[in-house]
Amino acid sequence: MRTTVGIIGAGPAGLLLARLLHRAGVDCVVLEARDRERVERGRRGGLLEQGVTDALRECGAADRLDRDGLELRGVELRFEGRSHRVDLPSLTGGRTVVSYPQSELVKDLVLLQLLDGPPLLFGARALAVEKPDSEQPLIRFVHEGREQTLECEWVAGCDGARGVSQDALPADGVRAHGRTHPCSWLGILAEAPPFSDELLLAGHERGFALHTAHTPRLSRFCLQVPDGTRLEEWPEERVWEELEVRLAAGGGELRRGPVVARSVTALRSRVTEPMRHGRLLLAGDAAHLVLPTAAKGLNLALADAVTMARGFFHWRVNGSAQLLDRYSELCLRRVWQAQRFAHDLTALLHAPPDGDPYDRQLQLAWLRRLTGPTAAAAELAENCAGPPLF
């Protein structure tokens, strides 16, 4: 097989990249190790920035998003038994965020790809990226029990943090920055209507808590828990009782409902730089992991896809790799800003692991400043809504 851009991974980044390349007239093939059912399955949330939703509309992938997505026009911070609202449109020139489950976005992009797009091969497990520093890299993969080769001019590694794209990076010349944070999240998805139509973040002395709408009938909740926590330590009744304590303030009764999914997630952050090696370009989790507090992981992945697609379009039309040469630089500016925001927000809202009262008072001082009539509130809103893609 031969194509211009070989895309490894049919997650949000790989699928959006394929959609954008198809509309720009650039040939590509998408290889995905999982079957379609597993690709489209999932319970992950998705808070989409204004720039990302605009990009999805431009490429014809936002029909259901515009119909079913829930617009969040504010961020509600709860601490010291009070609630404080940060209005996004008034502080960002009209920008908001939209809650739309990642699995639904993937379904939309898969359907478009299959109806009107380049090849998407499910069950195609990539084995290796070879010769990434040459002008003709190739991807070895297995599909339908037979090993095959996809010859490319470029390879887009959109295959997550443990994919073969990471294995193709040289031992020298690539830096991986990372950190494991001293707590985890216990998350649940419940069949209960959201009791707030905004993103709700609580910085309680017992630990962080989060509530947001998943769909009109499903709510997502998260609790800060110690590292090493096991799900069996937190029966449903204990989870609901703790949520009621940490989210109490500002009205709005917590609505309980059957829990349909739950998990414990360690908090990790990582950045690989540069995000390009030769003709191999990384996107999404293959290049970076960001703390979930700021809900930036999906947005960064989609922004990578838009940046990469523009570089390929410029290369095809003008015969110049100038934008592709700057791909890593352009992406990493956004990535490090998102990392900084997520790190600061996590440190601000999560209870210090040692319960240090000094650290707690510093958190409260900063929270009071954020919720006052200061430039800090505008900065919070700008970071939540996200910058324009270009």
N, C-alpha and C positions, 0 to 999 in steps of 0.2 A: 504494500500500500504506500501511497505517496500523497502528501498534502503540503500546504504552506505552513500552517500552524498546527502542531499536535498538542491537544489539550488533555492533560491527565487529571481526571476528577470531574464529576458532574454534581458538584455542590453549587452553591449560589455564585461563586466567583467564576467557575468554569462555564456554567450555563449562560450567565450574562455575557461573558466574553464571547462565547460562540454566537450568541444572538447579535451582538454588536458587529462582529467580524462578518457575519453573513450579510447584514444590511449594508456593510461597507464594501462588499464584493471581495472579501479575502477568504480563500479556501481554508477550511479547518476540519479536523476530526476530533471528536470527544471520546475518550476511553474511560470507562467507569467499571470498577471491579464488582460493584454490587448489582443486584437485579433492580428493576424499576420499582418494585414494591418497597424494597428496603431504602432506596434513595428517597422516595416520597414520604416514607414513614418518619415520624419524629414529633416531639412535643416541645421543641425549642421555641422560645419566644422571639419576637423580632420588633424592635423599635427602630423605624427607618427615618433617617434624617431627611430634611427637605431636599437637599441636593441629590440624594439617592432616589427618592420617589420621582423627582423630575427626570432623572436619567432613565428610569423604568418607563415613564410615560413616553419619552422621546423614541424609545425603541419598540413601542407597542406592547409592553408587557405589564400594563397597569390596569387593565379593565376590571379585574376582580378586586385588586387592591383599592381602587377608587370607590368601588361599590361596597366592599365589606370591611375595609380597614377602618380602624377607630382613631380619629384624630385626637391627640393629646395636646392641649393648649397651655398646659402649665406643669410645673413641678412643685409638689407639696412636700416641704421639709417639716418633720415632726421631732421635737426635742423639748425637754423640760416641761412636758405636759401640755405643750401648745403646738398649734399648727401654723405654718407660714407658707404662703403661696408665692411662687415666682412665675410671673406671667411671661410666657415665651414670645407671643407676637409683639407685644409692646416693647420688648427689650431687644428684639432681633430684626426689626423691620418686617414683621409679618410671618416669620418662619415658625413652623411647628414640627412635631414628629408624629408618625403614624404607627399604631400597633397593628402588626400583621404577621401571623405566625410564619416562621422560616419555612416550615414544611409546605405551606400554601404557596409561598413564593416559588419554591422549587417545583411544585406541581405545575404552576403557570408556565415556567420557563421550559420544563420538559415537554409539555404539550406543544408549545410553539416550536420547539426544536424538531419534534417528530412530524408536525404538520407542514412546517415551512422552514427547514433549516438543513445544515450539513449533517453528515452522519454522526449519530450518537450510539455507541456500542455499549450496551449493558453486558455485564459478565465478562468484561475485557480487563483482565488484571495485569497492570503494568509490572514488568519484572525489573527493568533498568532503563535509565537514560544513558545512552552511549555517545561519545564524541561531542559533548555539549559545547566545547570550545572550538569546534570546526564550523564550516559553513553548511554542513549537511549532517546535523545531529540525527539520531534515530532513537525510537522507543521500541524496546522488545516487550511483547505482551502475549498473554495467552487468552484465546477466545474460542469458545466451543471446543475445548480440548486440544487445540492446536496452537503451537507457538508461531507467532507472526512478527513481522517487523513493519513499523510505520516510519518511513523516511520523511523528514521535515526540513524546512528551512529554519524554523524556530520551534521551541518547546515551551509551553506554558504549564508550570507546575502548580496545579490547584488541588493537590491531593492530600492536604492536611499535614499535621505536624509529624506524622510517622510514615509519610509516603516515600516513594523511590526518588522523588525530586531532591529531598534532603540528602539521600545517599549519594547523589551525583555531584554534590558540592565538593570542591577540593579541601583537603585538610588544612592548607594554609591559604591565607588571603580572604577567608570568610570568618567573621566574628559572630558569635551567638551570645547575646546578653540576656540574662534571665534572673528571675527571682521567684522563690516560693514563699508565700505569705503565711503568717502563723495562725491561720484559721481557715474554716471551710464554710460552705453554704449548704444548708438543707433546703431544698426547693420542692414545692408541691404545686400541682395543677389540679384545681378543684372545679367541679360542676356547680358553680355558684356565680351569679351575676356580679360584676365588679361593683364594689360599694363606693368607688371613686372613679371619675372619668379622667383622672390625671395620674401621672407617675408619682407614687407616694414612697418617700424614703424616710426612714425613722432612725435617728441616732440615739438609741436608748442606752442607759447605763448598763443594762443587761446584755446589750448587743444590738447589732444592726438588724433591721427588718425592712422588707420591700413588699409592695403590692402594686400590681398593674393589671390592666385588662389584657386578656389573651384573645378572647372573642367576646361577643355580647353575652355569651352564656358560660364562659370559662374565665376563671381568675388565676393569676400566678402569684405565689407568695414565696418569699425566701427569708431564712433566718440565719444569722451568724451562729456557728457552732464550733466547738473545739476541733482541732485536727484529730483525725482518727475516729471521729464519731461514726457509729454504725446505725443504719436505719432502724433496726429493731430497738434501739434505745429511745426512739422517738415515736411511740404510737400516736395515732391521729389525734386523740384527745389532748395529749401533751402539746402537740404542735399548735392546735387551735388555741389552747389556753395561753401559750407563750405569745402567739400572734396578737391576741387581745391585749396583753400587757404592753407589748412593745409598740403597737400601732395606736394605742388609745390616745386620743386628743382630737380636737377640732371637729367633732361630729362625724356622722357616717357610721352606721352600725356594721360591724364585721359580719358578713353573711357566710355561713358555713354551707358545705355541700360535700357530696361524695368525692374523695380524692382519687383521681384517675391516673396520676403519675407522681412519683417522688424520687428524689435522688440526693446524694451528698457529693458535692463538687469541691475539690481542693482549689485554692486560689493561686494561680500561677500566671506569670507574665514572661514573655520572651520576644526578642527581636533578633532576626538574622539580617546582617548587613555585610555586603550589599545584597540587594534582592535580585541581582542578575549575575550570572556567571556565563560568559560567552553568549551562546544562543539560547540559554535556559533562563527563563524569567519566573520568579516565584510570586504567588498571590495568595491572599487569605492566610489560613492557619499554617500553610507551608512556610510562610515568611514571618508570621508574628502571632502571638497569643496576647490578649489584653484582658485585664481583670473585668469581670462582668458587671461591676457596680455602675459603670458608665454606659453600658449597652452599646459598645462601639465595635465589637468583633465583626458582626455581620456588615456594618457600614464600611469598615475598613476593607473587607474582602470585596465588596461591590465597587468601592472607589478604586481599588487596585485594578479591577477588570476594566473600568472606564478608562483609566490612565493608560493601560496596556493597549486597549483597542485603538485609542487615538494615536498612539505611537505606530501601530501597524498600519493604520490608514495613511498616516503621513509618509511612511516608508513606501507603501504601494503607489501612492499618487505622485510623490515627489522624488522617489528613489533615494531618499535620505533617511538614515537611521538616527538622526539627531535626537528625536524625542525618545526613541528606544534607548539610546545611550544615556539619557537623563531619567529613565524610568525609575531606577532605584532612588535617586536623589529626590524626585518629585513625590514618590510614595512615602519615603521615610520622613519627610517633613510632617506630613499628616499623621503618620504612625506614631512618631515620638510625641506630638502634641496630644494625641489620644491616650498614649501611655501615661503622660504626665497628669492629665485630667483624671483618668481612672485611678491612678495611684493616690492623688491628693484626695479624691472623693472617698476612697476606701479608708484612708488614714483618718479622715474627718468623721466618718459615720460609724466606724466599727469600734467596739469597746476595746481599749488596750488589753492585750492578753494577760498582763500582770496586774490589771486593775489599778494602775498607778493613778491616784487622784490628781496629781499635777498634770498628767497628760489629758485627763478628762476635762479639767478646767480650760486647758488650751483649746480643746475641741469646741467647747461651748462658746468661748470667746470668738472663735472664728465663725461658728454658726450664727451667732448674733450679728456679726458684721455682714455675713452673706445675705441675711434676711432684712437688712436695713436698707435705707435709700442710698446705697453706695455703688461705686463702679464694680465692686465684687459681685453683686447680684447680676449685673449685666453680663459679666464675664461667665458666670455660671450658666445663664440662659444661652449665650452664644455657643458655649461648649456642648450643651445638651442638644440644641437644634442642629449643630454642626455647620461647618463652613461650606460655601459653594464648592462644587467639584472643580470648576474652572471659571 
